[in-house]
Amino acid sequence: MKILTLIDRNNMKLVFQLLIITLIVSCSNTGKVKDISNDENDIRFEDFSTNPDYQLSHIQFPLQYYSLYILDNEELSLISKSNWRFIDFSKDDQAQSKEVDAFNVLLEKQTPNMIYKREGIDNGMYIEYHFMLKNSDWTLVKILDKSS
């Protein structure tokens, strides 16, 4: 495992370019993601999906961003609050019906954790967003990108 504690500008640009490309390609339909809840706690995912300030306040920084490469080699990048770029999840509920770059959204909930997954349909996309319950609210603590 190769761990990067500080990321130079070129590597950070590459990470964000890949994220932005993935999001642009995967979010071309309209619609809203509904609130996701478990028995005791709600994640106001619509706010997280559409409100940059809310999203920023519900992320644990520095955010761990893991990329898996050839032969399952992991690379860890730490994203600081100042380098974070808003991710729009608001159209994910219609992503499976897209003709190109379709994906399914899956949730795995086991309090105090939740994993929000984007699994591509015949396109190699696979991204996990790991949330943890903190102070009775969900907080994004890690992104794991296994896309090929």
C-alpha positions in Angstrom: 0.0 0.0 0.0 1.4 3.4 -1.0 0.3 6.1 1.4 0.5 9.8 0.4 0.3 12.1 3.4 0.6 15.3 1.3 -0.6 15.5 -2.2 1.0 17.8 -4.7 -1.2 20.0 -6.9 -0.9 17.7 -10.0 -2.0 14.6 -8.2 -4.9 16.5 -6.6 -5.9 17.9 -9.9 -6.0 14.4 -11.4 -8.1 13.1 -8.5 -10.6 15.9 -8.9 -10.7 15.6 -12.7 -11.5 12.0 -12.4 -14.2 12.7 -9.8 -15.7 15.5 -11.9 -15.7 13.4 -15.1 -17.4 10.5 -13.3 -20.0 12.8 -11.9 -20.7 14.7 -15.1 -21.0 11.5 -17.1 -23.1 9.7 -14.4 -25.5 12.6 -13.6 -27.2 13.6 -16.8 -30.9 12.9 -15.9 -33.1 14.9 -13.6 -34.6 13.8 -10.3 -34.1 13.8 -6.6 -32.6 11.4 -4.2 -35.0 10.8 -1.3 -34.0 10.9 2.3 -32.3 7.7 3.5 -33.1 6.7 7.0 -32.7 3.9 9.5 -34.7 3.2 12.6 -33.2 5.9 14.8 -31.3 8.4 12.7 -31.9 10.1 9.3 -29.4 11.2 6.8 -30.8 14.2 5.0 -29.3 13.0 1.8 -31.2 15.5 -0.3 -29.4 18.2 1.6 -26.1 16.4 1.3 -26.8 15.9 -2.4 -27.7 19.4 -3.3 -26.4 21.8 -0.7 -22.6 22.4 -0.8 -22.5 24.0 2.6 -24.4 21.2 4.2 -22.2 18.6 2.5 -19.1 20.4 3.6 -20.2 20.4 7.2 -20.9 16.7 7.1 -17.5 15.5 6.0 -14.6 14.5 8.2 -11.5 16.2 7.0 -8.9 15.3 5.9 -11.1 13.0 3.9 -9.5 9.6 3.1 -9.8 8.9 -0.7 -8.6 5.4 -1.6 -8.0 4.4 -5.2 -7.4 0.8 -6.1 -5.1 0.1 -9.0 -3.7 -2.9 -10.8 -3.3 -6.0 -8.6 -5.3 -4.4 -5.9 -2.7 -1.9 -4.9 -4.2 0.9 -2.8 -3.3 4.5 -2.9 -4.5 6.8 -0.2 -5.0 10.5 -0.8 -6.0 12.9 1.9 -8.4 15.6 0.7 -8.4 18.8 2.8 -11.4 20.9 3.4 -10.0 23.7 1.1 -9.5 21.1 -1.7 -12.9 19.5 -1.4 -15.2 19.9 -4.5 -19.0 19.4 -4.1 -20.3 16.1 -5.4 -23.9 16.2 -6.7 -25.8 13.0 -5.8 -29.3 14.5 -6.7 -29.8 12.5 -9.9 -28.5 9.1 -8.8 -32.0 7.7 -8.3 -32.4 7.7 -12.1 -28.9 6.6 -13.1 -29.8 3.0 -13.8 -32.1 3.9 -16.7 -29.4 5.9 -18.5 -28.4 4.6 -22.0 -24.7 5.4 -21.4 -22.8 5.2 -18.1 -25.7 3.8 -16.2 -25.2 2.7 -12.6 -27.1 1.3 -9.6 -27.1 2.9 -6.2 -26.9 0.5 -3.3 -27.0 1.1 0.5 -25.4 -1.0 3.2 -26.5 0.2 6.6 -25.2 -1.2 9.9 -25.3 1.5 12.5 -23.0 3.3 13.2 -21.9 2.9 9.6 -23.5 3.3 6.1 -22.0 2.7 2.7 -23.5 4.5 -0.3 -22.4 2.6 -3.5 -22.4 3.6 -7.1 -22.0 0.4 -9.1 -21.7 0.8 -12.8 -23.8 -1.3 -15.2 -21.3 -2.7 -17.8 -19.0 0.3 -17.5 -16.4 -0.4 -14.7 -17.6 2.3 -12.3 -17.5 1.3 -8.6 -17.3 4.0 -5.9 -18.2 3.6 -2.2 -18.9 6.6 0.0 -18.5 5.5 3.7 -20.5 7.4 6.3 -20.3 7.1 10.1 -22.8 8.2 12.6 -21.3 11.1 14.6 -23.2 13.3 17.1 -26.5 11.8 15.9 -25.8 12.7 12.3 -24.2 11.0 9.3 -20.7 12.2 8.3 -18.7 11.2 5.2 -15.4 9.7 6.4 -14.0 7.8 3.4 -14.3 7.3 -0.4 -13.2 4.1 -1.9 -12.8 4.1 -5.7 -12.5 0.7 -7.3 -13.4 1.8 -10.8 -11.6 0.2 -13.7 
